[in-house]
């Protein structure tokens, strides 16, 4: 008897985020104009020819401050320029303003989230396995699959940085792939 694959759904994704055990509280949201010193600004945005158009081409960046496990963190993120085929980019800073996570544009609409924090706890293998199909849909790579990398992904999902959740259902095509 063949085992039927479970088809990933937007509802299942939201349930994973809701019951993941990584609770945080957003304390403020702001926006700021982009500048040449923004963390992980892709190199092509630093070219002199692009410089004069940067403020028009790139959307304002978001600053989200949040509390997690009794500490305060600041996420600076930009959605990038669709004309340049960017992914999101930015960084997460801790209370001492030390950068602990990089968000790098690594392709057309692709973002890699990479922890720089010593001792960043690895995600549970079962949880990573459940999460993987959704990372693929949103073209997000968790470099080491750690707690803070996931926390940034969760922020992106819960604060409207990712595309419409209907993409999850659309990306998986028809049910013929999920038969017995």
WOKAZI-V820284 format. One record per run of one state. SS is the DSSP state (H for helix, E for strand, C for the rest). FROM is the first residue (numbers start at 0). LEN is the number of residues. Records with the same first field share a line. If there is no record, write none. Layout:
# WOKAZI-V820284
SS = FROM-LEN ; FROM-LEN
This chain:
# WOKAZI-V820284
C = 0-9 ; 18-6 ; 32-10 ; 46-1 ; 51-2 ; 57-3 ; 68-2 ; 78-3 ; 84-4 ; 93-5 ; 107-2 ; 115-6 ; 122-2 ; 137-2 ; 142-3 ; 158-7 ; 171-3 ; 178-2
H = 9-9 ; 42-4 ; 47-4 ; 53-4 ; 81-3 ; 124-13 ; 146-12 ; 165-6 ; 174-4
E = 24-8 ; 60-8 ; 70-8 ; 88-5 ; 98-9 ; 109-6 ; 121-1 ; 139-3 ; 145-1
